[in-house]
Amino acid sequence: MKTKHYGFVAFFIILCTLSLSVKADDLRKIVSLSGYWKFSIGDDSKWANPSYDDSGWDQITVPGKWEDQGYNDYNGYAWYRKTFKVNGIPENTTIYLMMGHIDDADVVYLNGKEVGRNGSFPPNFVTAYDRVRKYIIPADYLKDGSDNVISVKVYDTYGDGGIVEGPAGIYYDEDIDLLSLNLNGSWKFQTGDNKSWKAVEFNDEAWKTINVPATWESQGYEDYDGYAWYRLKFTVPQNLSKEELFLSLGKIDDIDDVYLNGEHIGNVYDLRKKSWIGVQNTGWEWTMPRTYKIPEGLLNRNGSNTIAVRVYDGQGLGGIYEGPIGIMTTDNYHIYKKKHHSYSYSYRSFWGFVYDVIFNNDNSNEEDEQ
């Protein structure tokens, strides 16, 4: 157990290190998209077409404000386009398009197909200047070994505009390798709240689909706060280990209740009792990695299984927003736990951490009992 008192210098160094560290899901770059992009002010839907001839467009550097590159005081619509190649797309993993911060609202197309959006365009304008753009690329959208075209429509209302900060690139999540069964991808989704939606026999065919992991704001549910449910039906491979297993749901903003085959297997309040999670204070639940032990005998190994996740978001972004999503063995669960032990510290304020150490006898470095 940690002691409550440190020498001043050591205490200050430890606090600064933990509170200022920045750690997100383990993304490895496939290709960088920073550098020169084609650029035009104005708005035309045909600019999303990958075959459109943009040879007459200006060039602009990404990331960077367009005000610093010859478009001073410009507010309104503009488009970015970039052609690139990818050689060797990792298999059985989730591919992400990272576009940093975009000021104010955007919609992004890859080879003419929408991959995500943040904020809203006029007449119902909503800014998203402070969000990091992270979009899942469906497996069939990206061409391996040939030209790909990204088109980004941006609207800026005042001040800085454009793709203003990085990173810009295509990445994959290394934590996928820890999954014995990868459940990233398309899930059923419905806003609202009805406890009957947890049932295996519930018919969700009329529900929309949504990519997991990704915020629901980036998939057309801008400014939605409140309850929503996710559902997924899956079968398990014959070679899936018969040892103790864990369901990983990455990170969820904010509160969750998780059901497997109609049975409740956990929620964020259960996880707050686990010391490795780190954050014990209400209001920081969105930073907690969600991994739930699957009760013995609950997983149907000879047929269909159903996961239902009830989510409540109080403000800002919402949903199952970060992976990995799937089933882990005990050994891989402990590897994941060790890798992500300090995640929640990176979201605590400096003084929040000080308070926990001094007054709450923070014990987040102790092993849990699992």
C-alpha positions in Angstrom: 0.0 0.0 0.0 1.2 3.5 -0.8 2.2 5.7 2.1 0.6 9.1 2.4 3.9 11.1 2.9 6.7 11.6 0.4 9.8 13.8 0.3 8.8 17.1 -1.4 10.9 16.6 -4.5 10.0 13.0 -5.1 6.4 13.8 -4.4 6.3 16.6 -7.0 8.1 14.6 -9.7 5.7 11.6 -9.2 2.7 13.8 -9.4 3.8 15.7 -12.5 4.8 12.5 -14.3 1.5 10.8 -13.6 -0.8 13.7 -14.2 0.8 14.9 -17.4 1.3 11.6 -19.1 -0.8 11.1 -22.1 -1.8 7.5 -23.1 -4.4 6.4 -25.5 -5.2 3.1 -27.1 -2.1 1.5 -28.7 -2.2 2.7 -32.3 0.5 1.9 -34.8 0.9 4.0 -37.9 0.3 2.4 -41.3 0.8 5.5 -43.4 1.2 9.2 -42.6 -1.1 11.7 -44.2 0.7 14.8 -42.9 2.1 17.1 -45.6 0.6 18.7 -48.7 -3.1 18.3 -49.5 -5.1 19.7 -52.4 -7.4 22.6 -51.1 -10.3 24.7 -52.4 -12.6 27.1 -50.7 -16.3 26.7 -51.5 -18.6 23.7 -51.4 -19.6 21.2 -54.1 -20.7 17.6 -53.4 -18.9 16.2 -56.4 -15.6 17.0 -54.7 -16.1 13.8 -52.6 -15.9 11.7 -55.8 -12.5 10.0 -56.0 -12.3 10.5 -59.8 -12.8 14.3 -59.6 -9.9 16.2 -61.2 -8.4 18.4 -58.5 -5.2 19.3 -60.5 -6.2 23.0 -60.5 -6.6 23.2 -56.8 -4.2 25.0 -54.4 -1.9 23.1 -52.1 -2.0 23.4 -48.4 -0.1 21.8 -45.5 -1.9 19.5 -43.1 -1.9 19.9 -40.2 -2.1 23.7 -40.2 -4.5 26.6 -40.1 -5.6 27.8 -43.5 -5.3 31.4 -42.2 -1.5 30.9 -42.0 -1.4 29.6 -45.6 -2.9 32.4 -47.7 -6.5 32.3 -46.5 -6.4 34.9 -43.8 -9.8 35.8 -42.3 -11.6 33.2 -44.5 -14.7 31.7 -42.8 -17.0 29.3 -44.6 -16.8 26.0 -46.5 -13.6 24.5 -47.8 -12.5 21.0 -49.0 -9.3 19.0 -48.7 -8.3 16.1 -50.9 -5.3 13.7 -50.8 -4.4 10.7 -52.9 -2.2 8.0 -51.2 -1.3 4.4 -51.4 -1.2 1.7 -48.7 0.9 -1.4 -49.1 0.1 -4.2 -46.7 -3.0 -3.7 -44.7 -2.9 -5.7 -41.4 -5.6 -8.4 -41.4 -8.2 -9.1 -38.7 -7.8 -5.7 -37.1 -9.5 -2.3 -36.9 -8.2 0.4 -39.1 -8.5 4.1 -38.0 -8.3 7.3 -39.9 -6.8 10.0 -37.6 -7.3 13.6 -38.6 -6.3 15.5 -35.4 -8.4 18.6 -34.7 -10.6 20.2 -37.3 -12.1 23.7 -36.8 -15.1 23.7 -36.8 -17.2 20.9 -38.4 -16.3 18.2 -40.9 -17.4 15.2 -42.9 -14.8 12.8 -44.2 -15.0 10.5 -47.3 -12.7 7.7 -48.3 -12.9 6.7 -51.9 -16.3 8.5 -52.1 -17.8 6.8 -49.0 -18.5 8.6 -45.8 -16.4 7.3 -42.9 -17.4 9.8 -40.2 -18.3 13.4 -39.2 -18.1 15.7 -36.3 -20.0 18.9 -35.6 -22.9 20.0 -37.8 -23.1 22.3 -40.8 -25.4 25.3 -41.1 -28.3 25.9 -40.7 -28.0 23.8 -37.5 -24.4 24.6 -36.9 -22.5 22.9 -34.0 -18.8 23.3 -33.6 -16.5 20.4 -32.8 -13.2 22.3 -32.9 -12.0 20.7 -29.6 -12.5 17.0 -30.6 -9.8 14.7 -31.9 -11.0 13.1 -35.2 -10.8 9.3 -35.1 -12.8 7.4 -37.7 -13.1 3.7 -38.2 -12.4 2.7 -41.8 -14.6 -0.3 -42.9 -12.4 -3.1 -44.3 -13.8 -2.8 -47.8 -13.3 1.0 -48.1 -9.5 0.9 -48.2 -7.6 -0.3 -51.3 -4.4 -2.2 -50.7 -1.7 -1.5 -53.2 -3.6 1.1 -55.3 -4.7 4.8 -55.1 -7.0 5.9 -52.3 -8.6 9.3 -52.1 -9.6 11.1 -48.9 -11.9 14.1 -49.2 -12.7 16.3 -46.2 -15.4 18.9 -46.2 -14.8 21.6 -43.5 -16.9 24.5 -42.3 -15.4 27.2 -40.1 -17.5 30.0 -38.6 -14.8 32.3 -37.2 -11.2 32.4 -36.0 -8.9 29.6 -37.0 -10.1 27.2 -39.7 -9.2 23.8 -41.2 -7.3 20.7 -40.2 -5.4 22.6 -37.6 -3.5 20.0 -35.5 -2.3 16.4 -36.1 -1.8 13.6 -36.1 -3.0 12.8 -39.6 -2.6 9.2 -40.7 -4.0 5.7 -40.9 -3.4 3.5 -37.9 -4.4 0.1 -36.4 -4.9 -0.9 -32.8 -2.2 -3.2 -31.5 -4.4 -4.4 -28.6 -6.5 -6.3 -31.2 -3.8 -9.0 -30.9 -4.9 -9.7 -27.3 -8.4 -10.7 -28.4 -9.3 -14.4 -29.0 -12.5 -13.2 -30.6 -12.6 -9.8 -32.3 -16.0 -8.0 -31.9 -14.9 -4.7 -33.4 -17.2 -3.5 -36.2 -20.8 -3.0 -36.9 -23.3 -3.3 -34.0 -27.0 -2.6 -33.7 -27.8 0.7 -32.0 -30.9 2.5 -30.7 -31.2 5.7 -28.7 -33.6 5.6 -25.7 -34.0 3.2 -22.9 -36.0 0.0 -22.5 -34.9 -2.8 -20.2 -36.5 -5.4 -22.5 -33.7 -4.6 -25.0 -31.3 -6.8 -23.0 -33.3 -10.0 -23.8 -31.8 -12.5 -26.2 -35.2 -12.9 -28.0 -35.7 -9.1 -28.6 -35.9 -8.4 -32.3 -33.5 -5.6 -33.1 -33.8 -5.8 -36.9 -35.3 -2.3 -37.2 -32.4 -0.7 -35.3 -29.7 1.3 -37.0 -26.1 0.1 -37.2 -23.1 1.8 -35.8 -19.4 1.2 -35.8 -17.8 0.1 -32.5 -15.6 1.5 -31.2 -16.3 5.1 -32.2 -18.3 7.9 -30.6 -21.9 8.1 -31.7 -21.4 11.8 -32.4 -19.1 10.9 -35.2 -21.8 8.7 -36.7 -24.7 11.0 -37.1 -25.9 11.5 -33.5 -24.4 14.9 -32.9 -25.2 16.5 -29.6 -27.2 13.5 -28.3 -27.0 13.0 -24.6 -28.9 10.4 -22.7 -29.5 6.6 -22.9 -28.7 4.4 -25.8 -28.3 0.6 -26.3 -25.9 -1.5 -28.4 -26.5 -5.1 -29.4 -24.4 -7.7 -31.1 -25.1 -11.3 -32.0 -22.1 -13.6 -32.4 -20.9 -17.2 -32.4 -17.7 -18.4 -30.8 -15.1 -20.4 -32.7 -14.5 -24.0 -31.8 -11.0 -23.4 -30.7 -11.9 -20.7 -28.2 -10.3 -21.5 -24.9 -12.5 -23.1 -22.3 -10.6 -21.4 -19.5 -11.9 -18.3 -17.7 -12.6 -15.6 -20.3 -13.1 -11.8 -20.2 -15.3 -9.5 -22.3 -13.4 -6.3 -23.2 -15.5 -3.3 -24.2 -12.6 -0.7 -24.3 -13.8 2.6 -23.0 -17.4 3.9 -22.7 -18.6 7.4 -22.2 -20.0 7.6 -19.6 -22.0 4.8 -17.7 -22.7 1.3 -18.8 -24.6 -1.9 -17.9 -23.5 -5.0 -19.8 -25.6 -8.1 -20.5 -24.5 -11.4 -22.0 -27.3 -13.7 -23.1 -29.7 -11.7 -21.1 -27.7 -11.9 -17.8 -26.1 -8.8 -16.3 -22.3 -9.3 -16.0 -21.1 -5.9 -14.8 -21.1 -2.1 -15.0 -18.7 0.7 -14.4 -19.5 0.9 -10.7 -18.3 -2.7 -10.3 -15.1 -1.8 -12.0 -14.5 1.2 -9.6 -14.0 -1.4 -6.9 -11.1 -2.8 -8.8 -7.9 -0.9 -7.8 -6.1 -1.3 -11.1 -8.6 0.9 -12.8 -7.2 3.8 -10.9 -10.1 6.3 -11.0 -12.4 6.1 -8.0 -14.1 9.4 -8.3 -17.5 10.0 -9.8 -17.2 12.0 -13.1 -14.2 10.1 -14.5 -16.0 6.8 -15.4 -15.4 7.5 -19.1 -11.7 6.9 -18.6 -12.0 3.4 -17.3 -11.1 0.4 -19.4 -14.1 -2.0 -19.4 -13.2 -5.7 -19.0 -15.8 -8.0 -17.5 -15.3 -11.6 -16.4 -17.7 -13.9 -18.3 -19.5 -16.1 -15.7 -18.8 -19.8 -16.1 -21.4 -21.6 -18.3 -23.0 -18.4 -19.6 -21.3 -18.4 -23.0 -23.0 -20.5 -25.6 -20.3 -22.4 -27.4 -22.6 -24.2 -29.8 -24.8 -21.5 -31.1 -25.6 -17.8 -31.0 -24.7 -15.3 -28.2 -26.1 -11.8 -27.6 -24.3 -8.9 -26.0 -26.5 -5.9 -25.0 -24.8 -2.7 -23.6 -26.9 0.0 -22.0 -25.0 3.3 -22.1 -25.8 6.7 -20.5 -23.9 9.8 -21.6 -24.4 13.0 -19.5 -22.6 15.5 -21.7 -20.1 15.8 -24.5 -19.1 12.7 -26.5 -20.9 9.4 -25.9 -20.8 5.7 -26.6 -18.3 2.8 -26.9 -15.6 5.0 -28.2 -12.3 3.1 -27.8 -11.2 -0.5 -28.2 -10.3 -3.3 -28.1 -13.7 -4.9 -28.3 -13.9 -8.7 -27.9 -13.1 -11.7 -25.8 -9.8 -12.2 -24.0 -8.2 -15.2 -22.3 -7.1 -14.7 -18.7 -3.4 -14.4 -19.7 -4.2 -11.7 -22.2 -6.5 -9.9 -19.8 -3.5 -9.6 -17.4 -1.3 -8.4 -20.2 -3.9 -5.8 -21.1 -4.3 -4.8 -17.5 -0.6 -4.3 -17.1 -0.3 -2.2 -20.3 -3.2 0.1 -19.4 -2.7 0.3 -15.6 -2.1 4.1 -15.8 -4.7 5.1 -18.3 -7.0 6.8 -16.0 -4.2 8.9 -14.5 -3.8 10.7 -17.8 -7.2 12.2 -17.5 -7.1 13.3 -13.9 -6.1 16.9 -13.2 -2.9 17.5 -11.3 -4.8 18.7 -8.2 -7.3 15.9 -8.4 -4.4 13.4 -8.2 -2.8 15.3 -5.3 -6.1 15.2 -3.5 -6.5 11.4 -4.0 -2.9 10.7 -2.8 -3.1 12.8 0.3 -6.7 12.4 1.4 -8.0 9.2 -0.2 -4.8 7.1 0.3 -4.9 6.3 -3.5 -4.0 2.6 -3.9 -4.3 2.3 -7.6 -0.9 0.7 -8.0 -1.9 -2.3 -5.9 -2.9 -5.6 -7.6 -6.6 -6.4 -7.6 -7.8 -9.8 -6.5 -8.6 -11.0 -9.9 
